[in-house]
Amino acid sequence: MAELAFLSLRQAGALMARGETSSLDLVDACLKQIDRFEGRLKAWVVVDADGARAQARRLDEERTRGAVRGPLHGIPIAIKDIIDVAGFATLGGSPLRAGHIARRDAAVVSRLRQAGAVILGKTVTTQFASFDPPPTHNPWDLGRTPGGSSSGSAAALALGMCLASIGSQTGGSITRPAAYCGVAGLKPTYGRVSLDGILPLAFHMDHPGPFSHEVGDLATLLTVIAGYEPSDPFSVDAPVETYESALSVSEPPRLRVLTGFFQEAASPDVRKSIDAAVQRLRDAGAIIDEAPPPPSFATVIASHRTVMAVDALMHHRENFPARRDQYGPQIGSLLDEAIATDVRAYSAALMHRQQFTRELEAMMEGCDALVCPAATTTAPTPETTGDPRFNAPWSFAGVPTVCFPCGLGGDGLPTSLQLISRRWTEGRLLAVSAWSQQKIGFSARPKLLAEPVAAG
């Protein structure tokens, strides 16, 4: 039964199509993993067991009538708790949200439901999707962080508590949890997936996106959740592909490995693992060269933080600093910085964003994707959510990224490769990433999964 919780979406769909399993079986398999590990992992805010089973039964009945909605029909999915799910609280990890109940689904949840997904529950986020450490533990080592802010979404997936999950990224909140927890993550182009019904951190840089075990599943999920929403002022009316149908690579991909800062700031373990992964891709036929980041990269981390801080203060201005005692120290410090930020500094940071994005896309000419580590180290200890410096530049520029595990560090924790591409090129990026994941062939799982299941 436990293995059902680790099926790819394609495998799960095929088994259901043949009548060899059902949506209810998949939901029950995930609920058993939750029962087994949640007391130690703490990945969930709420698990809607009864509601999920009821959804699964309805979807199984639809399947028997031949009414299959698509590849997500009957698939149990977890939702980060900054995203509205009708009838449930959206707490955002904060006591300031106590008593809030969502009246309707966020656009991303509505799209998932329409595609036949089972909404299993809400997963833990750091407070207001910022830097304060969450209660969630790392599934590979309970004494390490799962990363933030999509902590529960990545950790739950890694232990088979869902078949896919949804998170968001403003700095590194999809990529870093995916890297630390050994799963795959996609941060789409800014504006590709609607922010409707999602608590903001920084409206210039918030990106909803999916987690899965395989890059191919990220493509399936993006096909469903992407698209223009007129009610969302940050949504962009750009064409959406059927991404899973474009995953094949007809010729060896052209990859450009980022040097300089991305080599210097990585730990020796991460450098060794990434070098080995890149060599496997080269041996498989990839055409690989190297380049440093563009000149405007030098101050991109500082500019990213300036924009994030001021954008966050815009959302919290009614409660901060009046109710500062209810904010965590990290988000509180970020908002303090915003209060002290001159409007000229904020404007300069936004101008820098435009310059960096132009320079970045220019340096991508002649390659399918840039390559660098997904994180500076393997998962650190839980007083931090980790270093976002390998992720924040891509959130700042709004370009799409994919990450997936590529090896293990000396501490037995996963390391991950990150691929970055031009805006609106998720189709090619996902195809190249799926090819790369297949050639690298990582298959390790958290040791917790090998523990004997308690009787009764």
Secondary structure as UniProt FT lines:
FT   HELIX           2..6
FT   HELIX           9..17
FT   TURN            18..19
FT   HELIX           23..41
FT   STRAND          44..47
FT   HELIX           49..64
FT   TURN            65..66
FT   TURN            71..74
FT   STRAND          76..80
FT   TURN            81..82
FT   TURN            86..87
FT   TURN            92..93
FT   HELIX           95..97
FT   TURN            98..99
FT   HELIX           107..114
FT   TURN            115..116
FT   STRAND          118..123
FT   HELIX           127..129
FT   TURN            139..140
FT   TURN            142..143
FT   HELIX           151..158
FT   TURN            159..160
FT   STRAND          164..169
FT   TURN            173..174
FT   HELIX           175..181
FT   STRAND          184..187
FT   TURN            190..191
FT   TURN            196..197
FT   TURN            203..205
FT   STRAND          207..212
FT   HELIX           215..225
FT   TURN            230..231
FT   TURN            233..234
FT   HELIX           243..246
FT   STRAND          254..258
FT   HELIX           261..264
FT   HELIX           268..283
FT   TURN            284..285
FT   STRAND          287..291
FT   HELIX           295..299
FT   HELIX           300..316
FT   TURN            317..323
FT   HELIX           324..326
FT   HELIX           329..339
FT   HELIX           343..363
FT   TURN            364..366
FT   STRAND          369..373
FT   TURN            382..383
FT   TURN            389..391
FT   HELIX           392..397
FT   STRAND          401..408
FT   TURN            410..411
FT   STRAND          414..420
FT   TURN            423..424
FT   HELIX           426..440
FT   HELIX           447..450
//
